[in-house]
């Protein structure tokens, strides 16, 4: 199971520096929607991380589909807190990281 990251260069660089090898850049040539769809084609991804500002750019119906996805578990991080994050990670990897 791999971890992927969707976002602009500034957001993905930290993940790349710690060894995350799957990243999908968002820029003027590649929209958030197309970057996420490209990531979803990778069947080895177990967790997909996206910045919450990019998350909010997605259509509501697509966000709902991604929120309910188990593989990959999509995690929006940034300034907003996601209360269901713990349960979604536990479902995706089978381990409660907070214990």
N, C-alpha and C positions, 0 to 999 in steps of 0.2 A: 504494500500500500504506500502510495506516495502523497506528498503534500504539494499543492499547486497554489500560485498566487496570481491574482488579477489586479492590475493597477498601473499607475504611471511609474516612470523610472524611479522617482524619489521614494515611492512606497515600496516597490519591489526590491530595491537595492539591499536593504537590511536582511531580507530573507535570502537573497542570493549569497550574501556574505557568510551566512551561517550554513550554507550548503544546500539550500532548496534549489533543485535543478529544473523544476517546471515553473516557468512564469510566463504570463501572457500580458504583454504591455498594452496599455490604453494610451492612445495618442490621437493626433488629428487624422491619421490614416486608418486607425483601428478603434472602433467604438467599444464601449463597455459591453454592449450586447454581443457583438461578434467575438470579443475576447472570451467572454464566459462560454459562449456556444462552442468555441474552439477547445476550451479546456474540458468541457463535458464530453468531447469526443475521445478523450484519453481515459480508457477504462481502468487504468491502474491508479487513478487518483482516488484517494479515500477522503481527503480533506481539501477543500478549496477555500482559500482566504481571499477576501475582497474588502477594500476600504469602504466604510459606510457611505462616504460621499458618492462613490461609484455605484454602490448598492441602490441608493435612492434614485439613480438615473434610470434604472431598469423599470420596465412596465410592471405594474402591480401584479398582474396575473403571472408573469414570469418570476417575480420575487416570491410569490406564494408557492409556486412549483418548486423553486429552489429551497425554500424554507422547509418544505416537507421531504426533501431529498435525504436519503440515508447514505447513499454512495453515489457521488461524494457528498459528505456533509459540508454545506456551504456556511462559512462563518464570516460575518461582516464585522470588522473591527474598526475602531476609531473613537470618535467622541461620544457615541451613543452606547449604552449598555444593553446587551442582549441577554435577557433573563433565561432564555432557553438554551443558551450556549452549552452549559455543563451537560445537560441531558443529551444534546445532539452529538457532542464529542464522545460521550460514553456509549451511545448507540453505534457510532461509526467505528470506534476502535475497541470497544468492549472493556474499557478500563475507565474508572473514575479518576481523573487526573488531580482532583482536589483532595483526595484522601491519601 
